[in-house]
Amino acid sequence: MKRLFGSDENLVPKILAGMCSGGVGSAIATPTDLVKIRFQKEAGRLDPITGTFSTGLHRGQKPRYASTLHAFYEIYRKEGGLSGLYVGM
């Protein structure tokens, strides 16, 4: 075991560093994944004249979000602040 990880003194900081980096990665990826899923749920072709979906499940409706940043803002504003971005976690 010492050959793989070095001395036992170095193992604990390595484990803690791995846990911290995993937590930070999850904190960043979860809201981003939520926005991606919301866009995928609305998928369809937009009619350039009317600005509504001409295909898909939301045919005849306008898109809920104008851009990715708008999606983050609207979810934050309408769904409980920061905790709204972590729904389903």
SULZIVEN-V919777 format. One record per pair of residues at least 24 apart in sequence whose ideal C-beta (glycine too) atoms are under 8 Angstrom apart, sorted by the first residue. I is the first residue (numbers start at 1). J is the second residue. Records with the same first field share a line. If there is no record, write none. Layout:
I: J / J
This chain:
30: 85 / 86 / 89
31: 72 / 75 / 85 / 86
34: 75 / 85 / 86 / 87 / 88
35: 68 / 71 / 72 / 75
38: 64 / 65 / 71 / 75
39: 65 / 68 / 71
